[in-house]
Amino acid sequence: MSQQPRVVVVTGAASGIGHATAAMFVEMGETVFGLDIAPTVPDGVTYVECNVGDRGSVEAAIEVCSAGGRIDVLANVAGVVQFGRFETITEAEWDRVHAVDLKGPFLVMQAALPFIRAATGNIVNVSSVAGRVPQPYTTAYSAAKGGLTMLTRSLALELSPEGIRVNAICPGTVDTPIVAEVFEKLTDDLDTRVADRLMMMLSGTIAPAEIAAAIRYLSSQEAKFVTGAVLAVDGGMG
Ligand SMILES: NC(=O)c1ccc[n+]([C@@H]2O[C@H](COP(=O)([O-])OP(=O)(O)OC[C@H]3O[C@@H](n4cnc5c(N)ncnc54)[C@H](O)[C@@H]3O)[C@@H](O)[C@H]2O)c1
């Protein structure tokens, strides 16, 4: 645990990886705010209702989290998935995925930056294996996550003179509700020559807590020279 509790903001804290991350930071003794559209954040986390794709909602939420004048760690974890053939993607689905997965981190980082600057804090964005290497049947999601990966690297460069670090984690298949949603849509209709790529991983599944542990490292002082990194935690998928 740090000498003084850090102020940690975790988006998507109501489920899966974000939930595990928020719980881990509470366990470490930090002051944790969980931003989500759903209220099911872990015990010890201050829930702040927030739609990350909406600027007004994000600004109101960050105002709550930054009441003490600083944010030490921002973990952008909230996300939604898209799965299906390219020609089936509606404009509404494209917009929904980009609003949460790409515009969301943009809005949250922009609103939080003055307070991250005040703490010389750092940011960890949860991208995806799909934001690092091509994946079939996830083109809207891959485009958004690829954007998030490059947003992370570019912002890391821009903020490096100030000592503010920005890193990304690209998980493979983690055992959360999002994955169940994808597997439900894996049908015989898909071409196995490329669909099998989604299965390329060490056997077993990644636990949400294992992604949280990577966030813990990247947000720690031990990683004080790590910025612009894109850390794959994917069992070799990428
Ligand atoms: N599970 C995986 O295999 C996997 C793999 C790679 C990347 N990821 C990424 O990890 C992140 C977390 O996913 P997860 O697997 O824990 O999924 P999850 O569905 O368990 O959790 C996602 C959380 O985001 C929240 N959320 C959705 N839309 C939101 C919005 N507009 N505003 C605020 N919160 C919103 C949900 O309410 C939920 O609590 C996502 O960004 C996802 O793309 C997951």
The ligand as an SDF file (V2000), in Angstrom:
LIG
                    3D

 44 48  0  0  0  0  0  0  0  0999 V2000
  -13.5860  -10.1990  -21.4550 N   0  0  0  0  0  0  0  0  0  0  0  0
  -12.7140  -10.2600  -22.4380 C   0  0  0  0  0  0  0  0  0  0  0  0
  -12.4070  -11.3220  -22.9660 O   0  0  0  0  0  0  0  0  0  0  0  0
  -12.0490   -9.0130  -22.9270 C   0  0  0  0  0  0  0  0  0  0  0  0
  -11.0040   -9.1490  -23.8400 C   0  0  0  0  0  0  0  0  0  0  0  0
  -10.3600   -8.0160  -24.3000 C   0  0  0  0  0  0  0  0  0  0  0  0
  -10.7590   -6.7750  -23.8500 C   0  0  0  0  0  0  0  0  0  0  0  0
  -11.7880   -6.6670  -22.9690 N   0  0  0  0  0  0  0  0  0  0  0  0
  -12.1740   -5.3290  -22.5430 C   0  0  0  0  0  0  0  0  0  0  0  0
  -12.2190   -5.2850  -21.1340 O   0  0  0  0  0  0  0  0  0  0  0  0
  -13.1320   -4.2720  -20.7430 C   0  0  0  0  0  0  0  0  0  0  0  0
  -14.0420   -4.8240  -19.6730 C   0  0  0  0  0  0  0  0  0  0  0  0
  -14.8160   -5.8560  -20.2270 O   0  0  0  0  0  0  0  0  0  0  0  0
  -15.3940   -7.0700  -19.3700 P   0  0  0  0  0  0  0  0  0  0  0  0
  -14.9870   -8.2950  -20.0730 O   0  0  0  0  0  0  0  0  0  0  0  0
  -15.0630   -6.8880  -17.9500 O   0  0  0  0  0  0  0  0  0  0  0  0
  -16.9540   -6.8640  -19.6700 O   0  0  0  0  0  0  0  0  0  0  0  0
  -18.2080   -6.6740  -18.7170 P   0  0  0  0  0  0  0  0  0  0  0  0
  -19.3800   -6.6570  -19.6130 O   0  0  0  0  0  0  0  0  0  0  0  0
  -18.1580   -7.6780  -17.6070 O   0  0  0  0  0  0  0  0  0  0  0  0
  -17.9830   -5.2250  -18.0740 O   0  0  0  0  0  0  0  0  0  0  0  0
  -18.1270   -4.0470  -18.8200 C   0  0  0  0  0  0  0  0  0  0  0  0
  -18.6210   -2.9490  -17.8990 C   0  0  0  0  0  0  0  0  0  0  0  0
  -18.7010   -1.7390  -18.6670 O   0  0  0  0  0  0  0  0  0  0  0  0
  -19.9090   -1.0910  -18.3010 C   0  0  0  0  0  0  0  0  0  0  0  0
  -20.3690   -0.1970  -19.3600 N   0  0  0  0  0  0  0  0  0  0  0  0
  -20.8700   -0.5310  -20.5700 C   0  0  0  0  0  0  0  0  0  0  0  0
  -21.2430    0.5610  -21.2360 N   0  0  0  0  0  0  0  0  0  0  0  0
  -20.9370    1.6200  -20.4390 C   0  0  0  0  0  0  0  0  0  0  0  0
  -21.0910    3.0190  -20.5770 C   0  0  0  0  0  0  0  0  0  0  0  0
  -21.6540    3.5740  -21.6710 N   0  0  0  0  0  0  0  0  0  0  0  0
  -20.6800    3.8140  -19.5620 N   0  0  0  0  0  0  0  0  0  0  0  0
  -20.1420    3.2660  -18.4400 C   0  0  0  0  0  0  0  0  0  0  0  0
  -19.9900    1.9490  -18.2520 N   0  0  0  0  0  0  0  0  0  0  0  0
  -20.3970    1.1450  -19.2410 C   0  0  0  0  0  0  0  0  0  0  0  0
  -20.8960   -2.2260  -18.0530 C   0  0  0  0  0  0  0  0  0  0  0  0
  -22.0420   -1.8010  -17.3160 O   0  0  0  0  0  0  0  0  0  0  0  0
  -20.0170   -3.2220  -17.3210 C   0  0  0  0  0  0  0  0  0  0  0  0
  -20.0470   -2.9940  -15.9330 O   0  0  0  0  0  0  0  0  0  0  0  0
  -13.8590   -3.8110  -22.0070 C   0  0  0  0  0  0  0  0  0  0  0  0
  -13.2930   -2.6040  -22.4510 O   0  0  0  0  0  0  0  0  0  0  0  0
  -13.5660   -4.9330  -22.9850 C   0  0  0  0  0  0  0  0  0  0  0  0
  -13.6030   -4.5010  -24.3110 O   0  0  0  0  0  0  0  0  0  0  0  0
  -12.4490   -7.7510  -22.4890 C   0  0  0  0  0  0  0  0  0  0  0  0
  1  2  1  0
  2  3  2  0
  2  4  1  0
  4  5  1  0
  4 44  2  0
  5  6  2  0
  6  7  1  0
  7  8  2  0
  8  9  1  0
  8 44  1  0
  9 10  1  0
  9 42  1  0
 10 11  1  0
 11 12  1  0
 11 40  1  0
 12 13  1  0
 13 14  1  0
 14 15  2  0
 14 16  1  0
 14 17  1  0
 17 18  1  0
 18 19  2  0
 18 20  1  0
 18 21  1  0
 21 22  1  0
 22 23  1  0
 23 24  1  0
 23 38  1  0
 24 25  1  0
 25 26  1  0
 25 36  1  0
 26 27  1  0
 26 35  1  0
 27 28  2  0
 28 29  1  0
 29 30  1  0
 29 35  2  0
 30 31  1  0
 30 32  2  0
 32 33  1  0
 33 34  2  0
 34 35  1  0
 36 37  1  0
 36 38  1  0
 38 39  1  0
 40 41  1  0
 40 42  1  0
 42 43  1  0
M  CHG  2   8   1  16  -1
M  END
$$$$
